[in-house]
Amino acid sequence: MFLPSFDFFLAAVPAVVLVGLSKGGLGGALALMGVPLMALVVGPVEAAAIFLPILIMMDLVALWAWRKHNDRRTLMMILPGGIVGIALGWATSAMVSADALRVVIALATILFALRYFHQKWRKPDARDTPPAPHRPAAAGFWGMLSGYASFVAHAGGPPFQIYVMPMRLDPRAYTGASVRFFALVNAVKVVPYVALGAFDGRNLTASATLLPVAFLATMAGAALVRRMRIELFYPLMYALALAAGLKLLWDGLA
């Protein structure tokens, strides 16, 4: 039976804590650190495979924590594209470079976040522009890119943010919709991951040893978001989106 080494836990526990805080509601930038951190001690593909059961556990905890909060229309708009993106990721997994995808998503996310901070700098005392409406074409595109990036690189957060954050939902509704979207995306990903042979006894044992950390970190993230004012929530989310874009760009170019 495979037992993870002490060196494995030195990298894996901080990785799971960061992803758990993100799953609890603190945004995708923290989650992007998870697989690269774990990849310090196992291969990148193995790290992604170890993380998927952990992500599903985190999704269950987050769904319970945010069970009373959601934006149903947002979820219904973006989810079909997410499912299509997973299917495309499965179909093209051997043909498309994950690094190239990271660079494309990174550039879009960095421009998206910089535009927000530029507007805030130019008009610091003015009221924000009106919330963006739902846009079916944009929802389909960014949802598809989110599902695709989630399948090939566990990096679906930034495309989701690009579509949803301009609508300026209540932080709890935003988080509830995000939690539900990625819970469904990760559940669907199980089928192609199994078909590709990503799960074995070694990976599943490593995942199981990290589940208690995943539970505690996700609950901590949810508790922090519940206490956060909207005036702080969205600047923090845009800052984390910028950090996510820079991290993706670094990974893709490196």
LUMBAPA-801863 format. One record per residue: residue in three letters; x, y, z of N, C-alpha, C in turn. Coordinates in steps of 0.2 Angstrom, whole numbers, padded with zeros to 4 digits, always signed. Last residue first. Example, Ala and Ser with C-alpha at 12.3 -4.5 7.8 and 13.67 -1.06 7.14 Angstrom:
// residues 2
SER+0064-0011+0035+0068-0005+0036+0064+0000+0039
ALA+0066-0028+0039+0062-0022+0039+0066-0016+0039
//
This chain:
// residues 254
ALA+0034+0149-0093+0040+0145-0091+0040+0138-0093
LEU+0022+0152-0099+0028+0154-0102+0034+0150-0100
GLY+0013+0147-0090+0013+0145-0097+0019+0147-0101
ASP+0017+0152-0077+0017+0145-0079+0017+0143-0086
TRP+0015+0166-0080+0021+0163-0078+0022+0156-0079
LEU+0001+0166-0083+0006+0168-0088+0013+0165-0086
LEU-0004+0161-0070-0005+0157-0076+0000+0159-0082
LYS+0000+0172-0062+0002+0166-0061+0002+0161-0067
LEU-0007+0183-0068+0000+0183-0068+0003+0176-0067
GLY-0020+0178-0066-0018+0179-0073-0010+0179-0073
ALA-0021+0178-0052-0022+0172-0055-0019+0173-0063
ALA-0019+0192-0049-0014+0187-0047-0014+0181-0051
LEU-0031+0196-0055-0025+0199-0058-0019+0194-0056
ALA-0040+0190-0046-0040+0188-0053-0034+0190-0057
LEU-0037+0196-0034-0035+0189-0035-0035+0187-0042
ALA-0042+0209-0038-0034+0208-0036-0032+0201-0037
TYR-0055+0206-0039-0051+0208-0045-0044+0208-0044
MET-0058+0202-0026-0059+0197-0031-0055+0199-0038
LEU-0055+0214-0019-0051+0209-0018-0052+0203-0023
PRO-0065+0223-0025-0058+0224-0026-0054+0218-0024
TYR-0077+0214-0020-0075+0215-0027-0068+0217-0028
PHE-0076+0215-0005-0076+0209-0009-0074+0210-0016
LEU-0077+0228+0000-0070+0225+0000-0070+0219-0004
GLU-0090+0231-0002-0085+0236-0004-0078+0233-0004
ILE-0097+0220+0003-0096+0221-0004-0091+0226-0006
ARG-0088+0213+0017-0092+0218+0014-0091+0218+0007
MET-0087+0197+0024-0084+0202+0020-0089+0207+0017
ARG-0091+0186+0031-0090+0192+0035-0088+0198+0031
ARG-0092+0176+0021-0098+0178+0025-0097+0184+0028
VAL-0078+0174+0019-0082+0177+0014-0089+0180+0017
LEU-0074+0167+0030-0071+0173+0029-0076+0177+0024
ALA-0081+0155+0029-0082+0159+0035-0080+0166+0034
ALA-0076+0149+0018-0083+0151+0018-0084+0156+0024
GLY-0063+0146+0022-0064+0151+0017-0071+0154+0017
ALA-0066+0137+0032-0062+0143+0034-0063+0148+0029
MET-0071+0126+0025-0075+0129+0029-0072+0136+0032
THR-0059+0123+0018-0065+0125+0014-0070+0129+0019
ALA-0050+0119+0028-0049+0124+0024-0055+0127+0020
LEU-0057+0107+0032-0056+0113+0037-0054+0119+0033
PHE-0057+0099+0021-0063+0100+0024-0062+0107+0028
ALA-0043+0097+0018-0048+0100+0013-0054+0103+0016
VAL-0039+0090+0029-0036+0097+0028-0041+0101+0023
PRO-0046+0078+0027-0047+0082+0033-0045+0089+0032
LEU-0040+0073+0014-0047+0076+0015-0048+0080+0021
LEU-0027+0068+0013-0028+0075+0013-0035+0078+0014
THR-0028+0054+0011-0025+0057+0017-0025+0065+0018
ALA-0035+0053-0001-0039+0052+0005-0035+0055+0011
SER-0025+0056-0010-0030+0060-0010-0034+0059-0003
ALA-0017+0045-0009-0014+0051-0007-0020+0056-0006
THR-0026+0035-0013-0023+0035-0006-0020+0042-0004
LEU-0027+0039-0027-0033+0039-0022-0031+0039-0015
ASN-0014+0036-0031-0016+0043-0031-0022+0044-0027
ARG-0013+0022-0029-0008+0027-0026-0011+0034-0026
GLY-0023+0016-0037-0023+0016-0029-0018+0021-0026
ASP-0028+0029-0049-0026+0022-0047-0025+0022-0039
PHE-0034+0039-0062-0035+0037-0055-0032+0030-0054
ALA-0033+0041-0076-0029+0045-0071-0029+0043-0064
GLY-0038+0035-0087-0033+0031-0083-0030+0035-0077
LEU-0047+0041-0095-0040+0042-0097-0035+0038-0092
ALA-0059+0037-0089-0057+0035-0095-0050+0035-0097
VAL-0057+0045-0077-0057+0038-0077-0055+0035-0083
TYR-0059+0058-0084-0052+0056-0080-0052+0049-0079
PRO-0072+0057-0089-0066+0057-0094-0059+0056-0090
VAL-0079+0057-0076-0079+0052-0082-0073+0052-0086
VAL-0075+0068-0069-0073+0062-0066-0074+0056-0072
LYS-0081+0080-0074-0074+0078-0076-0072+0071-0074
VAL-0093+0081-0068-0093+0079-0074-0086+0076-0077
ALA-0088+0086-0055-0092+0080-0056-0092+0077-0063
ASN-0083+0098-0059-0079+0093-0057-0082+0086-0057
VAL-0095+0105-0063-0090+0104-0068-0085+0098-0066
LEU-0102+0105-0051-0105+0101-0057-0099+0100-0062
ALA-0094+0113-0044-0095+0107-0041-0098+0102-0047
PHE-0093+0125-0051-0087+0121-0051-0089+0114-0048
PHE-0107+0130-0049-0104+0129-0056-0098+0124-0056
ARG-0108+0131-0035-0112+0126-0039-0109+0124-0046
VAL-0099+0141-0033-0098+0134-0030-0102+0129-0033
SER-0104+0151-0040-0098+0149-0042-0097+0142-0039
ALA-0116+0154-0033-0116+0152-0040-0110+0149-0042
GLY-0111+0157-0021-0115+0152-0021-0116+0149-0028
THR-0104+0169-0024-0100+0163-0021-0105+0157-0022
TYR-0115+0177-0028-0109+0176-0032-0105+0169-0030
ALA-0122+0178-0016-0125+0175-0022-0120+0173-0027
ARG-0113+0184-0008-0115+0177-0006-0118+0174-0012
PRO-0111+0197-0014-0105+0192-0013-0107+0185-0012
ASP-0122+0201-0027-0121+0201-0020-0116+0195-0019
LEU-0114+0204-0043-0119+0201-0039-0118+0202-0031
ARG-0108+0211-0054-0108+0214-0047-0114+0211-0043
MET-0106+0208-0067-0113+0209-0065-0114+0211-0058
PRO-0092+0207-0068-0095+0213-0070-0102+0214-0068
MET-0091+0193-0064-0089+0198-0059-0092+0205-0062
VAL-0094+0184-0074-0098+0185-0069-0097+0191-0065
TYR-0084+0183-0084-0091+0184-0086-0095+0186-0080
ILE-0072+0182-0077-0072+0187-0082-0080+0188-0084
GLN-0074+0171-0069-0074+0178-0066-0075+0183-0071
PHE-0073+0161-0078-0079+0161-0074-0079+0169-0072
PRO-0059+0162-0082-0064+0163-0086-0071+0164-0083
PRO-0053+0159-0068-0052+0166-0072-0058+0167-0077
GLY-0056+0145-0065-0059+0151-0061-0058+0157-0065
GLY-0051+0134-0071-0057+0137-0074-0059+0143-0071
ALA-0039+0126-0071-0038+0133-0071-0045+0136-0073
HIS-0035+0112-0072-0038+0114-0066-0038+0122-0065
ALA-0031+0109-0085-0026+0112-0081-0029+0114-0074
VAL-0041+0103-0093-0034+0102-0095-0029+0105-0090
PHE-0054+0106-0086-0052+0100-0088-0044+0099-0089
SER-0053+0120-0085-0054+0116-0079-0052+0109-0080
ALA-0053+0124-0098-0047+0125-0094-0047+0121-0087
TYR-0066+0120-0102-0060+0118-0105-0054+0118-0101
GLY-0074+0128-0093-0074+0121-0093-0068+0117-0096
SER-0070+0141-0097-0069+0139-0090-0069+0131-0090
LEU-0074+0141-0111-0067+0141-0109-0065+0139-0102
MET-0088+0140-0109-0084+0134-0112-0077+0135-0111
GLY-0090+0152-0102-0092+0145-0099-0088+0140-0102
TRP-0087+0161-0112-0083+0160-0106-0084+0154-0102
PHE-0097+0157-0122-0090+0157-0123-0085+0156-0117
GLY-0109+0158-0115-0107+0152-0118-0100+0152-0119
ALA-0109+0172-0111-0109+0166-0106-0107+0160-0109
ALA-0108+0178-0123-0103+0179-0118-0103+0173-0113
ALA-0121+0175-0128-0115+0173-0131-0109+0173-0127
PRO-0130+0180-0117-0130+0173-0119-0123+0171-0123
ARG-0127+0191-0105-0126+0190-0112-0125+0183-0114
HIS-0134+0200-0092-0133+0194-0094-0132+0194-0102
PRO-0127+0217-0089-0132+0212-0090-0130+0205-0092
ALA-0116+0224-0077-0117+0221-0084-0123+0217-0084
PRO-0121+0238-0066-0119+0231-0067-0121+0228-0074
PRO-0115+0254-0071-0121+0250-0069-0118+0242-0070
THR-0099+0260-0063-0104+0259-0069-0109+0254-0067
ASP-0098+0267-0047-0097+0262-0052-0102+0262-0058
ARG-0097+0284-0044-0100+0278-0043-0098+0273-0048
ALA-0081+0292-0041-0087+0291-0044-0091+0284-0043
ASP-0069+0293-0035-0075+0295-0031-0082+0294-0034
PRO-0060+0288-0044-0060+0285-0038-0066+0287-0034
LYS-0058+0287-0059-0064+0290-0056-0064+0287-0049
ARG-0045+0281-0062-0048+0287-0065-0053+0291-0062
TRP-0045+0270-0054-0040+0275-0053-0042+0282-0056
LYS-0056+0262-0059-0056+0265-0052-0051+0270-0050
GLN-0051+0260-0071-0057+0264-0071-0058+0266-0063
HIS-0040+0252-0068-0039+0258-0072-0045+0263-0071
PHE-0046+0241-0062-0042+0245-0058-0040+0252-0061
TYR-0052+0236-0074-0056+0238-0068-0052+0243-0064
ARG-0041+0233-0082-0046+0238-0084-0051+0240-0078
LEU-0035+0223-0075-0031+0230-0076-0036+0235-0078
ALA-0043+0212-0077-0042+0215-0070-0039+0222-0071
PHE-0043+0211-0091-0049+0211-0088-0048+0215-0081
LEU-0029+0208-0093-0032+0214-0096-0039+0216-0093
ILE-0028+0196-0086-0024+0202-0084-0027+0208-0087
THR-0037+0188-0093-0038+0189-0086-0034+0195-0084
ALA-0031+0187-0106-0037+0189-0105-0039+0192-0098
LEU-0018+0181-0102-0018+0188-0105-0025+0191-0105
ALA-0022+0169-0097-0019+0174-0093-0019+0181-0095
ILE-0028+0162-0107-0032+0164-0102-0029+0169-0098
VAL-0016+0161-0115-0022+0164-0118-0026+0166-0112
VAL-0008+0153-0106-0006+0160-0109-0012+0164-0111
ARG-0015+0141-0105-0013+0145-0099-0012+0153-0101
LEU-0014+0136-0118-0021+0138-0115-0020+0143-0109
ALA-0001+0133-0118-0003+0138-0123-0010+0141-0120
ASP+0000+0123-0109+0004+0130-0107+0001+0135-0112
ALA-0007+0113-0114-0010+0116-0108-0007+0123-0107
SER-0009+0111-0131-0004+0112-0126-0008+0116-0120
VAL-0019+0098-0139-0018+0105-0137-0014+0106-0131
MET-0020+0085-0141-0018+0089-0146-0016+0096-0144
ALA-0025+0077-0131-0018+0075-0133-0016+0079-0139
SER-0037+0082-0128-0032+0082-0123-0025+0080-0125
THR-0049+0084-0136-0042+0087-0138-0037+0086-0133
ALA-0059+0078-0129-0058+0076-0136-0051+0079-0139
TRP-0058+0084-0117-0057+0077-0117-0056+0075-0124
GLY-0061+0098-0120-0055+0096-0117-0053+0089-0118
LEU-0074+0096-0125-0069+0098-0130-0062+0096-0127
ALA-0081+0093-0113-0081+0088-0119-0075+0090-0124
ILE-0079+0105-0106-0076+0098-0104-0075+0093-0109
GLY-0086+0114-0114-0079+0114-0113-0075+0108-0111
VAL-0099+0109-0112-0096+0109-0119-0089+0109-0118
ILE-0100+0113-0099-0101+0106-0100-0098+0105-0107
GLY-0099+0127-0100-0094+0123-0096-0094+0116-0098
GLY-0111+0130-0107-0104+0131-0110-0099+0127-0106
PRO-0120+0127-0097-0120+0123-0103-0113+0124-0107
LEU-0117+0137-0086-0116+0130-0086-0116+0126-0092
ILE-0121+0150-0088-0114+0148-0090-0113+0141-0090
MET-0135+0151-0086-0132+0154-0092-0125+0151-0093
MET-0137+0145-0074-0140+0142-0080-0137+0145-0086
LEU-0130+0154-0065-0128+0147-0066-0131+0144-0072
THR-0138+0166-0067-0131+0165-0069-0129+0158-0070
ARG-0150+0161-0061-0150+0163-0068-0143+0163-0071
ARG-0147+0158-0048-0149+0153-0052-0148+0155-0060
ASP-0136+0162-0037-0139+0166-0042-0141+0161-0048
ASN-0137+0158-0019-0136+0156-0027-0138+0162-0031
HIS-0138+0151-0003-0136+0156-0008-0134+0154-0015
LYS-0139+0140+0005-0144+0145+0005-0143+0151+0000
ARG-0127+0133+0004-0133+0130+0002-0139+0135+0001
TRP-0114+0135+0007-0117+0140+0003-0124+0137+0001
ALA-0110+0123+0014-0109+0130+0017-0113+0135+0014
TRP-0113+0113+0005-0117+0113+0011-0116+0120+0014
LEU-0104+0117-0005-0111+0116-0007-0115+0117+0000
ALA-0092+0115+0002-0094+0122+0000-0102+0122-0002
VAL-0092+0101+0003-0092+0105+0009-0094+0112+0007
LEU-0092+0097-0010-0097+0095-0006-0098+0099+0000
ASP-0080+0103-0015-0086+0105-0017-0092+0103-0013
MET-0071+0095-0007-0071+0103-0006-0078+0105-0009
MET-0072+0083-0014-0074+0084-0007-0075+0091-0005
ILE-0068+0087-0027-0075+0085-0026-0077+0085-0019
LEU-0055+0090-0024-0059+0096-0026-0066+0094-0025
ILE-0050+0077-0021-0050+0082-0016-0055+0088-0017
PRO-0051+0071-0033-0056+0069-0028-0056+0074-0022
LEU-0041+0080-0040-0048+0080-0042-0053+0077-0037
PHE-0028+0079-0035-0032+0084-0033-0040+0083-0035
ILE-0022+0068-0041-0023+0068-0034-0028+0073-0032
ALA-0022+0073-0055-0026+0067-0053-0028+0067-0045
ALA-0013+0083-0053-0020+0085-0055-0024+0079-0054
ALA-0002+0075-0050-0004+0081-0045-0011+0082-0047
GLU+0000+0068-0061-0002+0065-0055-0004+0069-0050
VAL+0004+0078-0070-0002+0075-0071-0004+0071-0065
PRO+0016+0083-0063+0010+0087-0064+0004+0084-0066
GLY+0023+0071-0051+0022+0074-0058+0016+0078-0058
VAL+0027+0077-0034+0025+0072-0039+0024+0075-0046
VAL+0033+0089-0028+0034+0082-0026+0032+0076-0030
LEU+0028+0100-0035+0035+0100-0033+0037+0093-0030
ALA+0015+0098-0037+0019+0096-0043+0027+0096-0041
MET+0009+0105-0027+0010+0098-0026+0014+0095-0031
LEU+0011+0118-0033+0014+0117-0027+0015+0109-0026
PRO+0003+0117-0045+0010+0118-0045+0014+0117-0039
VAL-0010+0114-0039-0007+0109-0043+0001+0111-0043
GLY-0012+0127-0031-0012+0120-0028-0008+0115-0032
MET-0013+0140-0036-0007+0138-0033-0006+0130-0031
LEU-0026+0141-0040-0021+0140-0045-0014+0138-0043
ALA-0033+0145-0029-0033+0138-0031-0028+0136-0036
LEU-0030+0158-0028-0027+0154-0023-0027+0147-0025
ALA-0038+0163-0038-0031+0164-0038-0027+0159-0033
GLY-0052+0161-0037-0048+0156-0041-0041+0157-0040
GLY-0060+0165-0021-0058+0166-0028-0053+0161-0030
LEU-0065+0162-0008-0060+0167-0009-0057+0168-0016
GLY-0074+0152-0005-0076+0158-0008-0071+0163-0009
GLY-0069+0139-0003-0074+0142+0002-0077+0148+0000
LYS-0060+0137-0013-0067+0134-0014-0072+0137-0009
SER-0050+0145-0007-0053+0147-0013-0060+0144-0014
LEU-0047+0137+0004-0049+0143+0005-0052+0146-0001
GLY-0043+0125-0003-0049+0125+0001-0051+0132+0002
VAL-0031+0129-0010-0037+0127-0014-0043+0127-0010
LEU-0023+0131+0002-0024+0137-0003-0031+0135-0007
VAL-0023+0118+0007-0026+0124+0011-0028+0130+0007
VAL-0017+0111-0003-0024+0109-0001-0027+0115+0003
ALA-0004+0116-0002-0007+0117-0008-0015+0116-0007
PRO+0000+0113+0012-0001+0120+0010-0005+0121+0003
VAL+0000+0099+0009-0004+0102+0014-0005+0109+0013
ALA+0010+0096-0001+0003+0095-0002-0002+0098+0003
ALA+0023+0099+0004+0020+0103-0001+0013+0102-0002
LEU+0024+0090+0015+0026+0097+0016+0024+0102+0010
PHE+0019+0078+0011+0015+0082+0015+0017+0089+0015
PHE+0031+0074+0004+0024+0075+0000+0020+0079+0004
ASP+0040+0073+0014+0041+0078+0009+0034+0079+0005
PHE+0035+0061+0020+0034+0067+0024+0035+0073+0019
SER+0025+0051+0008+0031+0053+0012+0030+0060+0016
PRO+0011+0041+0008+0014+0047+0006+0020+0049+0011
LEU+0010+0024+0005+0010+0029+0010+0014+0035+0008
PHE+0003+0011-0004+0007+0017-0005+0005+0022+0001
MET+0004-0006+0000+0000+0000+0000+0004+0006+0000
//
